[in-house]
Every structure is written in C-alpha cells, then in structure tokens.
Amino acid sequence: MRTIVSALLFLAAVAVPADPPENKVLNSNSAPLGEIAVPAVADGISADKVLVIGMDGLRHDRIAAADAPNLDQLMATGTFGASLLYTNPMAATSSGPGWSTIATGVWPDRHGVKDNSFSGKRYDLYPDFLTRLENLDPAYSTFAALDWKPLGDQGTFGPKIDSRVILDGDANGYPAEDARIATAAETVLRQENPDAAFVYFGNTDIVAHNSGAGSQAYLRAIATQDAYVGRLLAAIRARPSYPGERWTVVVTTDHGHTDGGGHGGSAIEERRTFVLAAGPGIPAGARPLDTRLVDVTAAVFHALRLAPPATIDGRRIDQRSGDPFETVPLSGRADETGVPAGVLGFSHTMPASWTLDTSRMPTGGVQEWRGWSLTTDEFWSRAQRDQWRELNVRSRGTFAVADSDEWDDKSHGAGTYDSTLVTPAYPVTGRASVRLGYTTHYRPEGAQKAQVLVSFDGGADVLVKNYTAEAVSKVESLAVSVPAGASTMKVKFRYFDAANNWYWAIDQVSVS
C-alpha cells in the first residue's frame, strides 16, 4: 500500500549531543487542516544521517511515465532494487503487512501482521527501525511523520520515537494530509537535527484505488509526491550543518496495484515493490536483482555506521549475495504458457563446478522443470500462482527449483521425478565439522522425498537432512561431521519419487 524510496546525500557538520526531550506526538486534531505545529525534535548525535521516504502503493514501473525528476535522479545516483511480495497465506499484499515488513526488517511469518487488522502483531519482538535505534542508544534523535493513522496507533512506528506527527488521511483526505506531512518534514529536516527520519505519503495508494495504476491521475499523484521528495532533499541541502554531514536517502513502497486499481491478491502487479537507496558507499546506477523489502532496516543501520540487528531478515543495500546462481544467464519460456514471452527466468545450465543429474528422470514433461532448474520469483510464480510459490521470500534473485508439480503438467515417459543438484567440492581439511547453510522452501504431498546428502572425497553419500514435513521459507544451518583425513565435501540435493507433488526450492548454499 505505501511506498518508500531511499536516496543518499553527502556531508554536513557534526551535531552537538544534547539530552533528548520528552517523546512528543502531534495528532491531526492538534492544528487546523491548513497548518501544522511540529513538536520539538531531539538534537542528534551523529554526522551520519538517514531519511526514509515511504510512498504507499507506488508501482515502480510507472515512475518512468510520470513527471518525477527527483525519483529519476535518485535512481541515477543510487541503487534501485525491485522485487515481489509474498501473498496469502503468509500475508495479503496490503499496507499493514507491507509497512510492518519495511519497518521491522523481518517477513510476516515473524512480525505477525497478515492484514490491515494488525492482529497477531509482534512489535515487542521486532520493533521498527527508529525504535531499534532508541533501544540501542536513546541519544539518537528519531522522527516520524505519518498520515495513515494505523502506523502510529498500532505501534508500527512506536511511541519510543522521539517525535511523531500522526495525521488521519482517511478522515481528512490524503492530498491535504500529504501536503501537511511534507511541510512538517521539510521544517524538521531544515531546522532541526534528527539522526534518522521516516516520512510517509499515502495519496498514490488512494488514487490507484479510485482511478487505477494505469491512469493519468495516478501519474499525476506520483508527480505530486515526487515534488514533495524534492522539497525534502532541498531542505537537507539547506541545513547550515549540511557540509559536514553524510546523508543517506531511502525510498520504498509497501505493495503495488493492478492497472485498474486494487491490491491484496497475488497478481504480479499487486506484488511489485522496490527499495531505492542513495548515499555514501552505495553504487550509483546499480539495478540488483537480489534486493528484498526487508532490507530497509539494514540500510538505516548501515547509513549510521551501525551493524544491522542480528535478528532481522534483511541485509545492507550495497551488499550482494555472491551466490553463484546469479551468474547464470536465464532464458524465456519454453512450454509454460502463463509466463509472458519477454520474462526471462529459467536455465538448466548450472554455475561452474555445479552438476545437474537428470539420469533418472523420465523423458518429456514440461521443459522448464525437467530436473532442477534455476529460476526467479516472477518466472516461477507466473508459471502457476496461488500454490505458495510466492512464499519463497528468503531466496534472493536466482534460485534453484525442483518442481515436479509443474513438470507433470505435460505428458512424459514412465516413472517419477528424480533429480539431484550437486555443489562444487568444498575444502574441509583439518575440520572436525562444518556448517552447511541454505534457504529452503519445501511443500510436500504424497510420496515425494527430499534429501540433503554429503560426500567426502568422492565417497559414499551420507544423509544429513530428510524432509518429511513442510519447511516453507526457512533458513537452514546444519552441523556436518567431517571424517578424519577428509579433504573435500560435496553437497547433494536430491528430490525424487515425485510426480504431481509440489516442489522444493533452495538458494544461498554455503559451507563454513
């Protein structure tokens, strides 16, 4: 529903630390509609600063058609990573779970928000990034300006934040409330000294609901919010201390919209999100495929030269996975009819030193899925949506899939699916044990089997993990004992005895 964009600015003076004032909140009833009294903001302690801008329901593929010079400039000078959301049963493509994912840096299966009721929220365990800063050091100055009231009332951006402006766009109208939010945030950024700020604009979502994301009205709404972004960036540059500060700007959104307007479902257009970040150390013009919505919290901490919290799912915007799957060029559809012709997303060619064994596979079947295949979230979920493929949120970019369910949709020879993916030989000399890590997304049905095996120095396979129950979107970390004298270890992912029996996906395999 809401969208957040990030950009990075440079250099300003070190602020003099001061005791923070009592936390303050300004509600929409505190001032007439046309004006807003901004509560005092604590004096910050860092020359490294970060501004996160959230734009609700902003379809990133519509920015190019809009008059949006500030977003265009941030994309040119920063790193822009697009990705797709989960769907039900993990969570709806709605604002409550979307903003909770952005704020907390964890996926809905951890923060607990599945829809706009906020039922099941676990902000006590996974607070927003501004509250995390306050918990780390109350001397950090934090500020939030919101015009979707539930983000404040439900605690998505919590009461520990030094200063919050909470307006009610649903009651007073988002065009007017967005304008007030822009003015309040502009004043704070120009005249006060926050270390970290979050500013939320909601009208893009409202216009998309009313007129559709394919409409001219939606493009005009993007242009209006882009002008607000320009005002915030100008306010930062006008700060007297700006020459000695290092600013990072992040922009993002909570979900997409259909062309006709609407979200909450599983269409690709509803699932579209992005994280845009510009600032010190962030590559200009980069378009990574492995960025995810949970990365905003890590971006905030990295901007302040802090280690990202160990309990989050996200990682730094400038950090690439280094996964060898990302090096393989992907092809367009072969047999799949639900995937548009221009969408690239599968390959049976594995990275260097990886091996694909299809010797026990029957002939025929759907070509894309005959044996383990490399694919992407969009390609795989377009092949057949609403079968939980969209829940593979902990994979990034390109990942490996054994999908007997889709393979079985075309006639094939006698027998069942049986394919093994084999890693390179990892050095284990002198180790008593190593740790095998990977992400897994496994959905079982019927007689299918999924096994993780290891082989030392080309010897017999040893079973490490046998999947018998559902392991949806999980990070595995398995201890593997190393025999005395062993020098290398290969890992084998075997999926077999399967036909029309769902799938198994893995990614980010590592041996440490």
Secondary structure, DSSP 8 states (H G I E B T S, - for coil): -EEEEE--B--------------EEEEGGGS-TT------------SEEEEEEEEET--GGGTTTS--HHHHHHHHHSEEEEEE---TTT--SSHHHHHHHHHHSS-HHHH---STT-TT--TTTS--HHHHHHHH-TTS-EEEEESSTHHHHTSSS-TTSSEEEE--HHHH-HHHHHHHHHHHHHHHHHHS--SEEEEEE-HHHHHHHHH-TTSHHHHHHHHHHHHHHHHHHHHHHT-TTGGG-EEEEEEEES----TTS--SS--HHHHEEEEEEESTT--TTB--S---TTHHHHHHHHHTT----TT-S---TT-----GGGGS--B--SS-SSS-TT---EES---TT-EEE-TT--SBS-GGGSSSEEEEHHHHHHHS-SSSGGG-TT--SEEEEEEHHHHTTS-B-SS-EEEEEE---EE-TT-SEEEEEEEEEEE--TT-EEEEEEEETT---EEEEEE-S-EEEEEEEEEEE--TT--EEEEEEEEEEESSS-EEEEEEEEE-
